[in-house]
Each structure stands twice: as C-alpha cells, then as structure tokens.
C-alpha cells in the first residue's frame, strides 16, 4: 500500500517519462492490479507499459524456476565419499 502511494510522487523528482515510470512500477510493485493502480492515474501509457512488464515477469517466472531442474547438473547422483 505504501508503494502505491509513494511511487507516483517519485516520477517528477527522478525525471521519468511515462514509459520509464511504467517500467519502474512493473518491476517494483508486487501484483498486476497494484501496478495498474499505481500507473493508470499517472498516465494511460504508463499503465500499459507497467502491465506489460509485470505480465512478462509473471510469464517468465515458471521457466526461470524450472530451468535449473532440467539442467544436466541436477541429474548427477551425489557422490558418496
């Protein structure tokens, strides 16, 4: 909740345009509805970019977590010494 209230106020001091603000919000805020709540009041473009960044992060979460399980290093049996 604190992020939703403070993040829009950081846009101007840091000199962020709408797209950069959307990227920042998509990376920092924890859920898609919260990203929309933090970005749409600022600008429609920020809301679209923020939602896209957040959805890409969510979509890549599964493959990034599963990749180490499929690596050949995880298939080796532990050595007994």
Secondary structure as the mmCIF struct_conf table of DSSP 4:
data_model
#
loop_
_struct_conf.conf_type_id
_struct_conf.id
_struct_conf.beg_label_comp_id
_struct_conf.beg_label_asym_id
_struct_conf.beg_label_seq_id
_struct_conf.end_label_comp_id
_struct_conf.end_label_asym_id
_struct_conf.end_label_seq_id
HELX_RH_AL_P HELX_RH_AL_P1 UNK A 2 UNK A 6
HELX_RH_3T_P HELX_RH_3T_P1 UNK A 7 UNK A 9
HELX_RH_AL_P HELX_RH_AL_P2 UNK A 10 UNK A 13
TURN_TY1_P TURN_TY1_P1 UNK A 14 UNK A 15
HELX_RH_AL_P HELX_RH_AL_P3 UNK A 18 UNK A 28
BEND BEND1 UNK A 29 UNK A 31
HELX_RH_AL_P HELX_RH_AL_P4 UNK A 32 UNK A 39
TURN_TY1_P TURN_TY1_P2 UNK A 40 UNK A 42
HELX_RH_AL_P HELX_RH_AL_P5 UNK A 44 UNK A 70
BEND BEND2 UNK A 71 UNK A 71
HELX_RH_3T_P HELX_RH_3T_P2 UNK A 72 UNK A 75
BEND BEND3 UNK A 76 UNK A 76
HELX_LH_PP_P HELX_LH_PP_P1 UNK A 77 UNK A 79
#
